[in-house]
Amino acid sequence: MNAFAGTVDRYAQTPRRVAWAGIVVGTLAFWLALPPVQARAPWVPIVVGLLAVACGIWALTRDVGRLAWGAVAVGLIGIGLGVLATRSSTGHLGSVVTWGSLIGSTLVWATPLAYAAVGGMVNERSGVVNIGLEGMMLAGAFFGCLGADKFGSWEMGLLIAAAGGAGFALLFAFFAIHLRADQIVGGTAINFLALGVTGYFFIQVYGQNGTPGDLPRIPNVNIGGLHEHTFFGDAIGHLNIMIWASFVLLIVAHVGLFHTPLGLRLRAVGEHPRAAETVGISVYATRYVAVTISGILAALGGAYLSIGFVGSFGENMTAGRGFIALAAVIFGNWRPFGAYAAAILFGASTALSFRLAVYSDAASVLFQALPYVLTLIAVAGVIGRSIPPAAVGRPYTKQ
Amino acid sequence: MTEPTNRDPVQGGQVEVDAPTQEPGGYAPSVAERLAFYQRAGGVVTPLITVILAFFAGGLVVLATGHNPLRTYQAVWAGTGLNWFFHVGNYHIDIPFTGHHVFFWWNTDTNGLAAYNLTQTLILTTTLILTGLAVAFAFRCGLFNIGGQGQYTAGAIVSVWVGSSWAHMSQGLHVFLAIALAMVAGAGLAAVAGFLKATVGAHEVITTIMLNWIAYWVGSFLFGRGGPLQNSADISVPISNDVTPSGKLPVLWGNSDLQALHVGFFIALGALVVFWLMLNRTTLGYQVRAVGYNPEAARYGGINVARNYVYAMAISGAFAGIGGAADILGWQYRLGVLDIQVSNIGFIGIAVALLGRNTAVGVGLAALLFGALVNGTSTRGLDASIFPPELAGNLTLMIQALVLLFVGADVLVLYIWQARRHLRLGRRPAAPARPEGTA
């Protein structure tokens, strides 16, 4: 088996590399038309883009398939966007594309998604589909506010948020695991429940005035020496603690999932629960832990949104971010780095959509559909199939 | 009230309560299959218990936050307008299109609060029947369509576009065209999910969620500021053009300036009949149900499973699309970005379908329940001096959520069902066979 794979690899290696090169060159076609290079002549992106398409077509003739199609697509998109960029005024381009602050705001928008996505990934890896991520995020956002307000510290806010998220997760887990309720129906119910509970208690506690303006906020980490309006200053000079913590979370999730016995057990339960139980792993306990972790992480993402970034709570403030996180799990192929990268991509699309408003309000609104379209394409299998854990969505009956 | 499953050809004339197989790596039971299990257990009683439990839990929340649950539910009841039926008297009703009126038991004057509230409840019921059917039909084919919201939005977008264009068309044709195209739009959006399921096996839950949000943002784009379908009168308002008079559905009951009940109500009732006929009296329906019970067996029996997935999703989407058109042409007459963004009527359709056990009569009754609940707890329906409507709206969400939670939990429902059987054990010697693996 290994020898076979090795042979295939050796033969496939070069065309695959060319296809990858095509993707990079296609991206370059667009990049060249943006600051700081900012080529103004339309032939620059066209020539570079055609080079990428050529790479893709060459790889296609060598049976690379999807990756090669990807190179062709990226090349064409690069030409299109590049030419558009050369047509747009330099002033607009400069205000939209300031790389430092674009990276900074990408991280800001990506972080809530990243927490929820890593949580959702853990929980799907254990064989439970969690449509309720949105609700758990919303619960985190509200209870984070409540905790920060009532105890007067953001640490307590995070703690209460985590407890709130864990509470919803445990309720979901009880129905999904013990009562073997359908996980999708249960998740939908959790979304409704969180919407109702947070809305109810928000009005009960804060009335029409909303959360107080002096909520304790999760602090930013100001790195000395990195000044504003420089590339690194804008990008990473003033990031929130939660953003830095999300990097740590990513590493922990990756190591935990792929390099520890616990992670192996978790994956075994998600792939083949009966086999896992046969060797003495408790399927129920593993799934309870995984769902609770996902609830806590989603809630931390929500709390970052409310007390880290916005500084207040509003009814239904997550507005579909839990579903983007779910999309990120799928788009990232159920892997920590993949899910995180997808969260960054979707965060970037949000950050960019706000900046695109200088061109047109309408375009910036339409741009927000991008994460969903990309995920639809990903599950449709056009660019590489997404393969979920084998037992995902199926309740397990103890023998 | 439920469809007689014991006469079902697919079931071989037996009501069998069997837990779906759980072999990993082998054949995966679909969502619908697992819920079909619930559907066959317990008759009318389990949905009733579900609802009572949910309302009870909601009452506990009301009590815990210092309000009186009994008085609250009384006020909600008054807000639903259903109390109208209990005020019988000597009134008369106008015969449409003539100057005559005849004796009637109830006062139909919508200046009265109860009658007005009832019209509002029925407006919501109309839409909920259609979005509920959208979930239910796919369900019978073993697909979980949670894209009812997106398909509803697609129908609303197309119907407001058609309804606000071509002002010189005759009313009948205009309305028909708007509804037909809305139906096509809903069907098309849902068919994408069906097609992806049939061809590459993409899970319909994931694809319909994505399509929901695509519809959400495309709608926000179309009617938003600078969008191609934004109204031509005031470009600072993100809203569509108004539906022309020829595109409006005729009013059935009430004053059209204050949102009257429109003939869409009969369209919804007709849709219930169509749903039943299609499922139980056509070849397509037979195939859809066969696939829903067991796709492998259906395939073995020579049914084209892939094609049925696409058809079932398209028909589901068509129901939701009509729902969108009914709201636009019936009482909304325009569609704003905010309308698209706050609407959750497609999601309530999930609760309607599951509580109504995916049968025509059940969906109708569940739609009436949720329509009444949503209207009874709305700012307009609920007496604000007894219970704040802002809280009550959220209470509705909680009750919905609890209904969904309990409906999804077949073991819990079975347990309650069997506890009931236990009480009657003296009279009924044979307790139902406990499904394998529920112990």
Contacts between the chains, C-beta under 8 A, distances in Angstrom:
chain1	res1	chain2	res2	distance
A	129	B	205	7.6
A	131	B	146	8.0
A	131	B	205	7.3
A	131	B	209	7.6
A	171	B	405	8.0
A	175	B	405	5.7
A	175	B	408	6.6
A	175	B	409	5.4
A	178	B	411	8.0
A	179	B	409	4.1
A	179	B	410	7.8
A	179	B	411	4.7
A	179	B	412	5.1
A	180	B	409	7.5
A	180	B	410	6.9
A	180	B	411	5.5
A	181	B	405	7.0
A	181	B	408	3.7
A	181	B	409	3.9
A	181	B	410	7.0
A	181	B	411	7.7
A	181	B	412	7.6
A	182	B	31	5.6
A	182	B	34	5.6
A	182	B	35	6.0
A	182	B	408	4.6
A	184	B	31	6.0
A	184	B	144	5.9
A	184	B	146	7.1
A	184	B	205	5.4
A	185	B	31	7.7
A	185	B	35	7.4
A	185	B	350	7.6
A	185	B	354	6.6
A	185	B	404	5.6
A	185	B	405	7.9
A	185	B	407	6.7
A	185	B	408	3.5
A	186	B	404	7.6
A	186	B	405	6.3
A	186	B	408	5.1
A	186	B	409	7.8
A	188	B	146	6.7
A	188	B	347	7.2
A	188	B	350	6.0
A	188	B	404	5.9
A	189	B	401	4.6
A	189	B	402	7.3
A	189	B	403	8.0
A	189	B	404	3.6
A	189	B	405	4.2
A	189	B	408	6.7
A	190	B	401	7.2
A	191	B	401	7.7
A	192	B	347	7.3
A	192	B	397	5.1
A	192	B	398	7.5
A	192	B	400	5.1
A	192	B	401	3.6
A	192	B	404	6.6
A	193	B	397	7.4
A	193	B	398	6.0
A	193	B	401	3.5
A	193	B	402	7.3
A	193	B	405	7.4
A	195	B	394	7.4
A	195	B	397	5.1
A	195	B	401	8.0
A	196	B	394	4.5
A	196	B	395	6.8
A	196	B	396	7.3
A	196	B	397	3.2
A	196	B	398	3.6
A	196	B	399	8.0
A	196	B	400	7.6
A	196	B	401	6.0
A	197	B	394	7.5
A	197	B	398	6.4
A	199	B	393	7.3
A	199	B	394	3.8
A	199	B	397	6.9
A	200	B	61	7.0
A	200	B	65	7.6
A	200	B	391	5.6
A	200	B	394	3.9
A	200	B	395	6.5
A	200	B	398	6.9
A	201	B	65	7.9
A	203	B	388	7.1
A	203	B	390	4.9
A	203	B	391	5.5
A	203	B	394	7.1
A	204	B	65	5.4
A	204	B	391	6.5
A	208	B	390	7.8
A	271	B	24	7.7
A	272	B	24	5.0
A	272	B	25	6.6
A	273	B	24	6.1
A	274	B	22	7.9
A	274	B	23	7.6
A	274	B	24	5.8
A	275	B	24	7.8
A	320	B	213	6.0
A	320	B	216	7.5
A	323	B	209	5.8
A	323	B	213	6.3
A	326	B	206	7.8
A	326	B	209	7.1
A	327	B	209	8.0
A	327	B	210	6.6
A	330	B	206	6.2
A	360	B	226	5.7
A	361	B	224	6.4
A	361	B	225	4.6
A	361	B	226	4.7
A	362	B	221	5.5
A	362	B	224	5.8
A	362	B	225	7.0
A	362	B	226	4.1
A	362	B	227	4.6
A	362	B	228	7.5
A	365	B	217	6.4
A	365	B	220	5.1
A	365	B	221	4.5
A	365	B	224	5.0
A	365	B	227	7.5
A	366	B	217	6.4
A	366	B	218	6.9
A	366	B	221	4.1
A	368	B	217	5.0
A	368	B	220	7.9
A	369	B	213	6.8
A	369	B	214	5.0
A	369	B	216	7.9
A	369	B	217	3.7
A	369	B	218	6.3
A	369	B	221	7.7
A	372	B	210	4.3
A	372	B	211	7.7
A	372	B	213	4.4
A	372	B	214	5.0
A	372	B	217	7.5
A	373	B	210	7.6
A	373	B	214	6.2
A	375	B	206	7.6
A	375	B	210	5.3
A	376	B	196	7.9
A	376	B	207	6.2
A	376	B	210	4.5
A	376	B	211	7.1
A	376	B	214	7.3
A	379	B	196	7.0
A	379	B	200	7.8
A	379	B	202	4.3
A	379	B	203	7.3
A	379	B	206	5.6
A	379	B	207	6.2
A	379	B	210	7.7
A	380	B	196	5.3
A	380	B	200	5.9
A	380	B	202	5.8
A	380	B	207	7.9
A	381	B	200	4.6
A	381	B	202	7.2
A	385	B	200	7.6
A	388	B	203	7.8
A	390	B	24	6.2
A	390	B	25	6.6
A	391	B	24	4.9
A	393	B	31	7.7
A	393	B	203	7.8
A	394	B	22	6.7
A	394	B	24	7.1
A	394	B	28	6.4
A	394	B	29	7.2
A	395	B	22	7.6
A	395	B	34	7.7
A	396	B	22	6.7
A	397	B	19	7.3
A	397	B	22	5.3
A	397	B	437	4.3
A	397	B	438	7.9
